[in-house]
Amino acid sequence: MSDELLTIAEAAVRLDVPRVYASMLADVGKLGPVAMREGGRVVAATAVDAYLQAREQQHAGAPSPREAAAEANLYDLESIDFRRGHTTPAQGNVFADLGFPPGEAKQLLDEADGRLLRGVIAQLADQSSAGGAAVEFDPKPVDLTVKPADLDD
């Protein structure tokens, strides 16, 4: 008896994953040998079922991502402030405004500021090495606040 063959899309449905993820699983050999047929790539249903069984055993007893999110109150829409128009002040911390704990918010802001600063320095270096005028870097804070009057033309 020959094994039933599944298209990547059919394997994705059986695995309850996006088609592109099932395609990646096939690419890396997690779904067994892949064959080409008229309708595209196919894999053996038994290989898909074996992968599914191994995945279920690996995660046995663990909550699903949806259950874990619910336990963490990520679906608690009553606690989320959906008011529009909130703007983090120029010297504020957007991560604190988003609800991160104070220590983590400071760390995230420091990392973001560092990435931004490195990006600006790299752009200035590129401009300078491309024959542009030498640019001196002044690390003083700049107020980039946009005022409603600035938007009127």
N, C-alpha and C positions, 0 to 999 in steps of 0.2 A: 504494500500500500504506500503510495507516494504521499509526501507531506504537502499539506495545503500551502500555497504561496500567497503572501500578502503584499500589496503595494505598500510603499512607505506611508501613504496617507491612511491606509487601512491599519497598518501597524500603529500609527499615531493614535488612532481612535481606540484600538485595543489597549494601548498603554496609558491612555488619557493624558497625552502630552501634545504640544504643538507639533505640526508636521515637520517644521524645521529642526526641532529637537530630535524627533525620530530619525530624520535624515542624518543628523550628526552622530547618533548612536550607531547607525548603519555604517557610516564612514569610518568610525573607529573600531568596528568589528564587534560591537556589543550585541548585535542582533544576528550573529553568525554570518555565513557566506552570503554575499549579495549577487544576484543574477540579473541580467538585463532581459527584459521581455518587451513586447511591442508597446505596452502601456507605461514603460519605465522600469525602474529598479524594483525588484521583489526580494523578499526574505521569507524564510520558512516560518510558518506559524508556530511550530514547536520551539524555535529559537526565541521568538518573541515572548511566548508563554514562559520559557525558562528564565528570560531576563526579568519578566514581571514577577515571577515567583521569588527570585533572588532579591529583587528590590523590596518586596513585601517582607521577606524574612529580615532583611537588613534594618528595616524601619519598624519592626514588630514592637508594639508597646509605646512607640513614640507618637505624640499627637501630630495630626496632619498640619501643614503650614497654616491652613485656615483656622483650625482649632487653636493653634499656638497664638495666632494673631488675636483671636477672640479672647483668649485667656489674658493677653497683654492689654486688653481694652483698646486695640487698634481700630475696632469697629464701633467704638463708643462715640457716636456722632454728637451726642449731647455735650461732650467735653471739648469739642473742637470749635474754635472761634472762627466762623466763616465770614465775619464782617469784612467788607471790601474797604479799601482805602487805607489800611494800616501801612504805615511806612516806618521802617527802622530809622531812627535818627542817624546822622552822619557818624557820630562817635559811639553809636549803639552797637549791639551784637545781634545780628540777624538770627544766629543759631539759638540764642537765649529766647528771642521772640518766638521762635518756632517750637519752644518747649524743651530743648535739651537741658540737662542738668548743668548748673553753673560751671563746674570744672570742665566738663566735656565741651560746652559751648565756647569757653575761652580757648581750649585746645584747637577746636575746629576753626575758629576765627583766626588764630595765629597761623595755622597751616594754610588757610585760604589767602591770608595777607602775604605770606611768604611766597606762595605760588604766583600771585599777582605781581609781586615785586620782582621775582626772577624773570617773569615774562616781559615786564617793561624793560628790565636791564638787557635781556637778550635782544629785544627789538631795537633798542638804542645801539647796541653793539653791532647789529646787522646793518643799521643805517650808516654807522660810522665806517665800517669796513667796506661798504659799497661805494665809498668815495664821497659820501655826504660830509657835511661840516661836522666837526667834532662836537659832541653834545655832552655837556656836564650834567651829572645826575644830582639833583637836589632832593633829598629824602623828606623835605618838610611836608606835612599833611596838606592836602588840597581839598577845599570844599567843593564837592561835585553835586551839591543839592540843586535840584531843578525846582524852580519856583513857578507857580501858575502863570505869572506875568511873562516868564521866559518862553512860554509855549504859545503866547498870542502873537500872531503875525498880522 
